[in-house]
Amino acid sequence: MMDELNTPRLVSRDDLERLGIRVSNTTLLRWELRGRFPRRVRPGGTTVAWILSEIEDWLAERAAERARTYYADY
């Protein structure tokens, strides 16, 4: 998602948690290094954030994966 200036919207670690992504920072780093989660950006200093549209795409991929994967048939 872009704002009115056509720049990507950024989300913080707290925003990720509000979106239901509740994993440790170490897990996020591992996923990023393996290409399993969008890479973080550094808007300044030690602050990190993620691009909202990439996170939304990632969540949509997880939903599609759930639709085609059968974990158990009870």
Secondary structure, 3 states (H helix, E strand, C coil): CECCCCCECEECHHHHHHCCCCCCHHHHHHHHHCCCCCCCEEEECCEEEEEHHHHHHHHHHHHHHHHHCCCCCC
